Structure formats: structure tokens, C-alpha cells
Amino acid sequence: MKIIILGAGQVGRTAAYQLSREEANEITVVDTDDDLLRELQDRLDIRTICGNASHPNILEAAGCASADLVIALTHSDEVNIVACHVAWTLFKTPTKIARIRSQDYAQNQELFAEGSGFAVDAWVSPEELVTQYIEQLIKHPGALQVLDFADGRVRLVAVRAVEGGLLVGQPIRNIRNHIPTIDTRVAAIYRKGRSVKPQGDTVIEPGDEVFFLAARDDIRMVMSELRKLEKPAGRIVIAGGGNIGLRLAKCLESSYQVKLIERDERRARHASETLRSTIVLTGDVSDEELLLEENIDSADTFIAVTNAEETNILAAMLAKRLGCHKVMALINKPSFAELVESGSIDVAIAPQNITIGSLLAHVRRGDVVQVHSLRRGAAEAIEAIAHGDETESKVVGQQVGSIPLPSGTTIGAVVRGEDVLMAHHDVVIAEGDHLILFLTDRRHVEAVEKLFQLGVSYI
């Protein structure tokens, strides 16, 4: 697939890195920063063009006329929208995706509806995705990740197994004896950073990172098998009143006691005028005296989402040392995220990794409706739809146990209409089923895609 990425910021660079690793993709990146492009080209096998992403001559030079997909990820909503419009009007590029940051645009989705005049086929808001991601973590205390599939009917949850958990020290198969009325599937286990294939006799050890699939209402019961359930959060402190901090406070303030700390007086004033019940404070989030005055030791969750990741790391570490139960930090550099999670910070939030899944769903072949990038992009969780009949499809009519899956790939669940079926080996796949797959090695993505592709006879 020929893909043009407009913008080489954090999200654009991550998209280029992820997509260029797949042999079938030919990537071109456009940005106004020549030094940034040169650095990117030194690291990746891609083509770069320096110039304004919305100018017709730049898009032409980037190869828009023969491109399959344009992904506009610059920091300007207007540039992204215009670039998509130019790509369609002049070059008839089939698929155009725009990054939209402003809530004014995002709240008026009819602007991007078919026939609206804007040639944007799909839009993505990293700020909105990060907000939803954090909100799910707060709703499920103790989880490292909570990801929705099939419109929320199935969830993939990552949990750190802790000594004292009912299933810890026991083989996976025992979970049926513990909670016989609940069906769940362990999709993957990571032990000391390495993947362990989950089988019935696999023993879960303390410290294991366990990914499991279950129906939405069964999540807490399954989590209780792996660690002692934490009490729901009540008091939340948000550090940073920018796009993400403000969105997050709006989402949480009706259900939790929320305080927001913002250093910039103008932003703090805007936040106080916008929010209803959130207490807004002006100050430095890394000021120990301020945190002590605001009783950080009795807060359930501290979330650092300022624009400076060094500030986020230091503030979260300080809040943890002062007694806050759980701390999260927004971190853009993947190497930093992996480093800090092994220390005093409970959850490192990487916006680019959260966002990339929304883009990958448009790149994947076959009918793939949902993609989540996991473990800094090394793994993926995919929701794909099975089409065709037994003569056309490689999965329809097959038992889960007989489908030739690549190494490190598991089918975790099958969603059939409103029913959620855990993918035990004897489950037979039917036309229209949604399959939730976990890939511990994303290098096998192409092989998985081929399983869901049909011959030319199928329409």
C-alpha cells in the first residue's frame, strides 16, 4: 500500500515507524522541518518531502496521484482538512484521514459526513483517544490497559499478577473451577518482558503481565483472580490544564472529586470557567509544598498530562513518594515509558501508541474494524470480520483449533450478534462473526490478514 503521512510530529513519526516495518507498505512523509525529515530518513526506509502539507505541488511531489491513503497528522486541524480536500479534488486519493484536535470540529461530526464538502473519510483525535484510555483505567483500578472490541461488548484487559491473587501460582485451567459461571480467555502472558504462550498447564507467576478477554460485565471478577481488587477511585488530581487535562476533568468531574493544577494563569482561568465542579489551582505540579497542601497522600489517583514529559515524570514520582495510591504520567518517548513503568510510576501513557491503532485499522487488509497497538508497538490486538462461505473463506466453517494461525497468534473471542463466545478450540466460525485476535509478534500481521481475505469471486 502506498501511504503518504503529512506531519512528522510524535504521532506522525510513530505512524511512519510502524507502517514502514511492513514490507507491503511504501511510505512518504511530508513536513516543513528538513532536519526532522533527514533524521527520520536516516532511521527508516522511507521517502521524505519538505514543504507545506496542504499545497497541491507538495502533495503532487509526494505522489498523491498514485497513493492509496493520505494520513494528515500535522498540528493544524485546518491544514489537515485542506490537505485531505486537495488530495481528493486534484488527485482522487481513495482514503483520507485527518487528525482533528479542536473539540469544536470534533463535536460537529456532520462536517465530515459523506457529501458535506470536506473530503475527510475518517478523523482521529489523539487527545480524545488518550482521554478515553485514561478514563477506562480509572474505572478499572488495577488494570494496566483496558481496550474495547465489538462496541464494548468484549474487553481486553492487561493486569499485573500479584502474590495473593487466587490464580497466581496455579495453572490457567483452574480459573474454570474458581469462577465456573464466567467464561474468559487468557490471550497472552509476558514474563520479565518475554512472551509466554498461555496453555492450560501454564502457571501464572507473581509479576506476570496477563492479557485476558472477557465480556464487559465480567472484567472485575476475572481481575480478582489475578490480584486483590482495588477500591474504586474517589479523589483524583490532574496535573496540566491543556487539551487532555481539560477533557479529562470534564469526563470525570460528575463521578469523582477532581482537582486540576495548571501553572499558566490564563489556562487555569479558562479551566475554572469551563469546568463545573472541578477545583482548579494555579501552581507548579512538581512543587512538593503545593502537593502536600492539597493532601496528595489521600488522593486515589494522580495523572500528570502537562505538555512536558520530564515534568510529568517528576511530578508523578513525587506524588507517589508523598503517598498517592496510583500515579500515571503522559510520556511521548517510548524508551522513557518502558523505563519509568519499572520504577515508581504505575502507568506510562504513550499517546502515539494509543493513536496508531485507529490508523492501522484503515491499513489492514481484510475486513478489520479495530486495531490496538500493544507493548510499544511490538504486539497487536485485532478485531476482524469473517466473510464468505466454506469454499471462499479460510476461517468460515473451521473450528478455532484447526485454523492455521501464525506463531504467537491466538483467537481470544468470537462475537456473534449480541453473543460473546470465548474462542475454545471447538468453536466453529460462522459468516459475519467478529474475531478478536492477539498477536505477540506483529511481524505476522500479513499472514493474519490473508486469513480474512477472499478470492476475487466474492463481492
Phi, psi and omega per residue, in radians:
M1 nan 2.362 3.123
K2 -1.634 2.047 -3.006
I3 -2.163 2.310 3.051
I4 -1.937 2.162 3.108
I5 -1.866 2.115 3.141
L6 -1.757 1.988 -3.112
G7 1.879 2.188 -3.109
A8 -2.001 0.648 3.025
G9 -1.312 -2.874 -3.099
Q10 -1.016 -0.817 -3.110
V11 -1.190 -0.747 3.135
G12 -1.100 -0.728 3.129
R13 -1.147 -0.708 3.116
T14 -1.122 -0.736 3.107
A15 -1.070 -0.764 3.130
A16 -1.098 -0.743 -3.132
Y17 -1.108 -0.836 -3.090
Q18 -1.152 -0.808 -3.036
L19 -1.299 -0.557 -3.124
S20 -1.272 -0.283 3.124
R21 -1.323 -0.209 3.138
E22 -1.700 2.160 -2.991
E23 -1.031 -0.504 -3.049
A24 -1.335 -0.140 -3.047
N25 -1.793 2.428 3.034
E26 -2.022 2.008 -2.956
I27 -1.904 2.355 2.968
T28 -2.180 2.307 -3.138
V29 -2.013 2.336 3.136
V30 -2.034 2.312 3.078
D31 -2.776 2.849 3.125
T32 -1.538 -0.193 -3.102
D33 -1.662 1.797 -3.076
D34 -1.147 -0.652 -3.134
D35 -1.127 -0.729 3.135
L36 -1.118 -0.715 3.124
L37 -1.158 -0.679 -3.139
R38 -1.126 -0.724 3.108
E39 -1.106 -0.704 -3.133
L40 -1.174 -0.701 -3.124
Q41 -1.201 -0.530 3.095
D42 -1.166 -0.497 -3.075
R43 -1.647 -0.499 -3.009
L44 -2.181 2.725 3.094
D45 -1.546 1.350 -3.094
I46 -2.399 2.958 3.049
R47 -1.875 2.540 -3.135
T48 -2.252 2.612 3.085
I49 -2.323 2.259 3.116
C50 -1.679 2.155 3.129
G51 2.812 3.104 -3.133
N52 -1.303 2.201 -2.991
A53 -1.162 -0.318 -3.099
S54 -1.725 -0.043 -3.117
H55 -1.392 2.298 -3.108
P56 -0.983 -0.698 -3.106
N57 -1.174 -0.572 3.111
I58 -1.238 -0.749 3.116
L59 -1.134 -0.625 3.085
E60 -1.136 -0.774 3.138
A61 -1.127 -0.522 3.133
A62 -1.319 -0.195 3.118
G63 1.611 0.556 -3.082
C64 -1.080 -0.526 -3.086
A65 -1.124 -0.485 -3.129
S66 -1.958 0.113 -3.092
A67 -1.349 2.582 3.053
D68 -1.551 -0.499 -3.003
L69 -2.626 2.333 2.997
V70 -2.015 2.215 3.111
I71 -2.049 1.881 -3.091
A72 -1.627 1.888 -3.028
L73 -2.161 0.466 3.117
T74 -1.238 3.017 -3.115
H75 -1.388 -0.095 -3.112
S76 -1.873 2.083 3.084
D77 -1.022 -0.731 -3.066
E78 -1.142 -0.727 3.088
V79 -1.087 -0.726 -3.131
N80 -1.109 -0.765 -3.125
I81 -1.153 -0.803 -3.136
V82 -1.115 -0.711 -3.132
A83 -1.069 -0.738 3.103
C84 -1.117 -0.695 -3.134
H85 -1.152 -0.744 3.119
V86 -1.137 -0.726 -3.126
A87 -1.046 -0.637 3.136
W88 -1.419 -0.802 -3.046
T89 -1.131 -0.762 -3.066
L90 -1.644 -0.539 -2.982
F91 -2.131 -0.071 3.110
K92 0.940 0.682 3.060
T93 -1.077 2.205 -2.985
P94 -1.067 -0.777 -3.043
T95 -2.216 2.257 -3.122
K96 -2.246 2.203 3.116
I97 -2.089 2.337 -3.119
A98 -2.110 2.423 2.983
R99 -1.403 2.223 3.131
I100 -2.132 2.042 -3.107
R101 -1.693 -0.642 -3.050
S102 -1.234 2.296 3.084
Q103 -1.184 -0.447 3.113
D104 -1.069 -0.717 3.072
Y105 -1.259 -0.823 -3.031
A106 -1.096 -0.578 -3.109
Q107 -1.373 -0.176 3.114
N108 -2.029 1.240 -3.007
Q109 -1.165 -0.315 3.114
E110 -1.126 -0.303 3.083
L111 -1.065 -0.510 -3.055
F112 -1.895 0.201 3.104
A113 -1.237 2.761 3.141
E114 -1.072 2.287 -3.126
G115 1.502 0.087 -3.101
S116 -1.334 -0.341 -3.074
G117 1.910 -0.485 3.052
F118 -1.535 2.182 -3.096
A119 -1.541 1.000 3.107
V120 -1.946 1.985 -3.101
D121 -1.358 -0.588 3.118
A122 -2.682 2.619 3.101
W123 -2.257 2.669 -3.121
V124 -2.333 2.404 3.100
S125 -2.107 1.783 3.125
P126 -0.976 -0.666 -3.131
E127 -1.106 -0.726 3.137
E128 -1.196 -0.714 3.131
L129 -1.124 -0.719 3.114
V130 -1.136 -0.715 3.117
T131 -1.057 -0.813 3.121
Q132 -1.100 -0.672 3.140
Y133 -1.081 -0.838 -3.140
I134 -1.153 -0.694 3.140
E135 -1.031 -0.715 3.116
Q136 -1.150 -0.666 3.113
L137 -1.124 -0.641 3.121
I138 -1.220 -0.659 3.133
K139 -1.220 -0.391 -3.131
H140 -2.149 1.281 -3.103
P141 -1.024 2.350 -3.099
G142 1.777 -0.279 3.141
A143 -1.469 2.563 3.059
L144 -1.610 -0.545 3.074
Q145 -2.615 2.531 3.045
V146 -2.388 2.014 -3.047
L147 -2.189 2.349 -3.096
D148 -1.623 2.521 2.985
F149 -2.370 2.770 3.090
A150 0.896 0.924 3.107
D151 0.984 0.602 3.051
G152 1.541 -0.020 -3.134
R153 -1.255 -0.493 3.108
V154 -2.143 2.465 3.089
R155 -2.235 2.437 3.007
L156 -1.773 2.131 -3.059
V157 -2.145 2.367 3.042
A158 -1.848 2.278 -3.093
V159 -2.361 2.490 3.023
R160 -1.542 2.044 3.134
A161 -1.173 2.358 -3.063
V162 -2.149 2.482 3.072
E163 -0.885 2.280 -3.104
G164 1.815 -0.283 3.052
G165 -1.115 2.508 -3.019
L166 -1.036 -0.592 -3.091
L167 -1.666 -0.189 -3.099
V168 -1.205 2.242 -3.072
G169 1.554 0.071 -3.135
Q170 -2.180 2.756 3.091
P171 -1.205 2.653 -3.075
I172 -0.995 -0.642 -3.059
R173 -1.024 -0.387 -3.106
N174 -1.203 -0.238 -3.114
I175 -1.092 -0.499 3.114
R176 -1.174 -0.572 3.103
N177 -1.274 -0.583 -3.093
H178 -1.297 -0.787 -3.111
I179 -2.272 1.281 -3.035
P180 -1.130 -0.373 -3.095
T181 -1.541 -0.067 -3.085
I182 -2.067 2.301 3.114
D183 -1.771 2.226 3.135
T184 -2.515 2.894 -3.122
R185 -2.471 2.201 3.030
V186 -1.398 2.025 -3.054
A187 -1.521 -0.566 -3.104
A188 -2.846 2.682 3.048
I189 -2.324 2.326 3.044
Y190 -2.064 2.188 -3.108
R191 -2.146 2.009 -3.098
K192 0.955 0.693 3.065
G193 1.493 -0.083 -3.106
R194 -1.949 2.553 -3.122
S195 -1.330 2.356 3.055
V196 -2.062 2.177 -3.111
K197 -1.169 2.134 -3.117
P198 -1.382 1.993 3.066
Q199 -2.194 2.955 -3.067
G200 -0.977 -0.598 -3.106
D201 -1.664 0.106 3.101
T202 -1.221 2.198 -3.126
V203 -1.608 2.229 3.121
I204 -1.414 2.232 -3.104
E205 -1.885 2.680 3.073
P206 -0.993 2.370 -3.123
G207 1.640 -0.220 3.094
D208 -1.100 2.440 2.996
E209 -1.654 1.942 -3.009
V210 -1.899 2.185 3.044
F211 -1.780 2.143 3.097
F212 -2.281 2.684 3.089
L213 -1.934 2.418 3.092
A214 -2.773 2.822 3.036
A215 -1.111 2.650 -3.029
R216 -0.874 -0.767 -3.045
D217 -1.363 -0.129 -3.082
D218 -1.778 -0.002 -2.998
I219 -1.031 -0.880 -3.060
R220 -1.113 -0.643 3.134
M221 -1.124 -0.726 3.119
V222 -1.199 -0.702 3.112
M223 -1.027 -0.601 -3.115
S224 -1.141 -0.318 3.095
E225 -1.315 -0.383 -3.010
L226 -1.879 -0.331 3.133
R227 -2.875 2.785 3.086
K228 -1.163 2.273 -3.111
L229 -1.123 2.365 3.085
E230 -1.546 2.625 3.115
K231 -1.228 2.602 3.128
P232 -1.024 2.552 3.134
A233 -1.165 2.547 3.080
G234 -2.133 -0.850 -3.114
R235 -1.897 2.176 -3.078
I236 -2.205 2.344 3.072
V237 -2.014 2.198 3.118
I238 -1.906 2.209 3.107
A239 -1.776 1.973 -3.140
G240 1.977 2.157 -3.109
G241 -1.936 0.544 3.086
G242 -1.386 -2.740 -3.094
N243 -0.978 -0.832 -3.085
I244 -1.287 -0.808 -3.127
G245 -1.029 -0.743 -3.135
L246 -1.190 -0.777 3.104
R247 -1.055 -0.744 -3.098
L248 -1.137 -0.764 3.114
A249 -1.065 -0.702 3.107
K250 -1.062 -0.717 -3.113
C251 -1.208 -0.584 -2.965
L252 -1.688 -0.417 -2.920
E253 -1.128 -0.400 3.141
S254 -1.374 -0.283 -3.082
S255 -2.039 -0.259 -3.065
Y256 -2.373 2.856 2.981
Q257 -1.481 1.980 -3.007
V258 -2.050 2.342 2.953
K259 -2.079 2.454 3.125
L260 -2.168 2.249 3.132
I261 -1.945 2.168 -3.137
E262 -2.342 2.292 -3.080
R263 -1.293 -0.676 -3.075
D264 -1.369 2.152 -3.067
E265 -1.102 -0.666 -3.125
R266 -1.133 -0.798 3.108
R267 -1.116 -0.702 -3.137
A268 -1.105 -0.694 3.128
R269 -1.144 -0.748 3.113
H270 -1.070 -0.732 -3.138
A271 -1.117 -0.740 -3.124
S272 -1.150 -0.552 3.121
E273 -1.358 -0.468 -3.079
T274 -1.507 -0.681 -3.045
L275 -1.485 2.694 -3.071
R276 -1.613 -1.049 -3.040
S277 -1.971 -0.092 3.128
T278 -1.193 2.358 3.039
I279 -1.472 2.097 -3.101
V280 -1.834 2.228 -3.130
L281 -2.078 2.494 3.048
T282 -1.726 2.142 -3.141
G283 2.985 3.099 -3.121
D284 -1.545 2.135 -3.071
V285 -1.184 -0.283 3.110
S286 -1.742 0.256 3.107
D287 -1.485 1.947 -3.078
E288 -1.048 -0.721 -3.125
E289 -1.105 -0.714 3.128
L290 -1.096 -0.783 -3.135
L291 -1.115 -0.686 3.119
L292 -1.161 -0.707 3.114
E293 -1.072 -0.568 -3.114
E294 -1.620 0.280 3.038
N295 0.971 0.902 -3.126
I296 -1.095 -0.443 -3.120
D297 -1.169 -0.353 3.125
S298 -1.809 0.079 3.103
A299 -1.378 2.524 3.125
D300 -1.431 -0.668 -3.070
T301 -2.487 2.357 3.043
F302 -2.069 2.199 -3.072
I303 -2.168 1.955 -3.121
A304 -1.683 1.938 -3.083
V305 -2.295 0.696 3.057
T306 -1.288 3.081 3.138
N307 -1.397 -0.124 -3.114
A308 -1.965 1.991 -3.052
E309 -1.192 -0.508 3.088
E310 -1.114 -0.710 3.087
T311 -1.115 -0.720 3.127
N312 -1.058 -0.771 -3.118
I313 -1.120 -0.858 -3.103
L314 -1.135 -0.743 -3.119
A315 -1.142 -0.722 3.134
A316 -1.157 -0.732 3.107
M317 -1.110 -0.686 3.122
L318 -1.156 -0.792 3.131
A319 -1.039 -0.692 3.123
K320 -1.137 -0.759 -3.130
R321 -1.138 -0.544 -3.119
L322 -1.445 -0.037 3.002
G323 2.001 0.059 3.099
C324 -1.156 2.423 -3.022
H325 -1.155 -0.828 -3.075
K326 -2.402 2.352 -3.127
V327 -2.227 2.494 3.094
M328 -2.239 2.600 3.131
A329 -2.409 2.361 3.069
L330 -1.419 2.103 -3.046
I331 -2.351 2.204 -3.083
N332 -1.501 -0.566 -3.094
K333 -1.502 2.061 -3.117
P334 -0.966 -0.645 -3.125
S335 -1.130 -0.627 3.082
F336 -1.165 -0.742 -3.075
A337 -1.035 -0.794 -3.123
E338 -1.159 -0.614 -3.116
L339 -1.196 -0.821 -3.029
V340 -1.291 -0.491 3.135
E341 -1.197 -0.342 3.096
S342 -1.485 -0.035 3.129
G343 -1.928 -2.276 -3.014
S344 -1.578 -0.101 3.130
I345 -1.592 2.228 -3.031
D346 -1.288 -0.765 -3.091
V347 -2.385 2.183 3.021
A348 -1.735 2.196 -3.066
I349 -1.816 2.038 -3.114
A350 -1.874 1.780 -3.057
P351 -0.987 -0.700 -3.076
Q352 -1.167 -0.594 3.111
N353 -1.272 -0.543 3.090
I354 -1.227 -0.658 -3.078
T355 -1.312 -0.619 -2.973
I356 -1.049 -0.535 3.127
G357 -1.044 -0.690 3.131
S358 -1.113 -0.538 3.119
L359 -1.394 -0.668 -3.097
L360 -1.116 -0.518 3.135
A361 -1.064 -0.454 3.133
H362 -1.535 -0.205 -3.104
V363 -1.701 -0.583 -3.067
R364 -1.081 2.430 3.097
R365 -1.502 2.804 -2.977
G366 1.416 3.062 -3.108
D367 -1.520 1.410 3.121
V368 -1.735 2.098 -3.053
V369 -1.836 -0.249 -3.088
Q370 -2.643 2.349 3.070
V371 -2.388 2.359 3.016
H372 -2.183 2.208 3.083
S373 -1.490 2.290 -3.033
L374 -2.199 2.738 3.069
R375 0.859 1.012 3.097
R376 0.996 0.561 3.073
G377 1.573 -0.036 -3.126
A378 -1.326 -0.482 -3.096
A379 -2.197 2.882 3.112
E380 -2.487 2.596 2.934
A381 -2.049 2.302 -2.987
I382 -2.250 2.427 2.955
E383 -1.930 2.042 -3.103
A384 -2.205 2.628 -3.111
I385 -1.833 2.295 3.107
A386 -1.473 2.225 -3.141
H387 -2.145 2.817 3.039
G388 1.561 -3.008 3.101
D389 -2.005 -2.996 -3.036
E390 -1.134 -0.405 -3.131
T391 -1.484 -0.386 -3.067
E392 -1.800 -0.530 -3.009
S393 -1.800 2.568 3.086
K394 -1.493 -0.145 -3.106
V395 -2.102 -0.576 -3.099
V396 -1.127 2.290 -3.118
G397 1.490 -0.068 -3.133
Q398 -1.682 2.551 2.959
Q399 -1.307 2.576 -3.123
V400 -0.940 -0.716 -3.091
G401 -1.195 -0.282 -3.106
S402 -1.793 -0.046 3.131
I403 -1.299 2.238 -3.086
P404 -1.332 1.419 -3.113
L405 -1.430 2.523 3.058
P406 -1.118 2.833 3.124
S407 -1.008 2.365 3.107
G408 1.417 0.143 -3.123
T409 -1.929 2.320 3.088
T410 -2.282 2.534 2.968
I411 -1.632 2.058 -3.034
G412 -1.608 -0.672 -3.062
A413 -2.651 2.721 3.068
V414 -2.191 2.180 3.119
V415 -1.859 2.080 -3.095
R416 -2.119 1.745 -3.038
G417 1.148 -2.138 3.103
E418 -1.613 -0.091 -3.070
D419 -1.580 2.434 3.081
V420 -1.942 2.064 -3.139
L421 -1.970 2.177 3.001
M422 -1.216 2.433 -2.944
A423 -1.439 1.247 3.022
H424 -1.277 2.819 -2.941
H425 -1.047 -0.442 -3.071
D426 -1.679 0.074 3.097
V427 -1.242 2.247 -3.138
V428 -1.685 2.272 -3.088
I429 -1.392 2.330 3.121
A430 -1.966 2.784 3.098
E431 -1.037 2.338 3.135
G432 1.575 -0.115 3.100
D433 -1.134 2.501 2.986
H434 -1.698 2.118 -3.137
L435 -1.832 2.309 3.083
I436 -1.783 2.023 -3.088
L437 -2.009 2.558 3.073
F438 -2.070 2.219 3.120
L439 -2.000 1.968 3.095
T440 -1.279 -0.358 3.117
D441 -2.268 1.856 -3.050
R442 -1.231 -0.065 3.057
R443 -1.179 -0.259 3.136
H444 -1.663 0.199 -3.108
V445 -1.007 -0.759 -3.085
E446 -1.064 -0.685 3.127
A447 -1.159 -0.640 3.101
V448 -1.196 -0.726 3.111
E449 -0.997 -0.708 -3.098
K450 -1.116 -0.489 3.115
L451 -1.120 -0.467 -3.059
F452 -1.855 0.169 3.080
Q453 -1.705 2.544 -3.112
L454 -1.952 2.878 3.085
G455 -1.218 2.945 -3.087
V456 -1.148 -0.241 -3.113
S457 -1.311 -0.317 -3.081
Y458 -1.622 2.279 3.090
I459 -2.212 nan nan
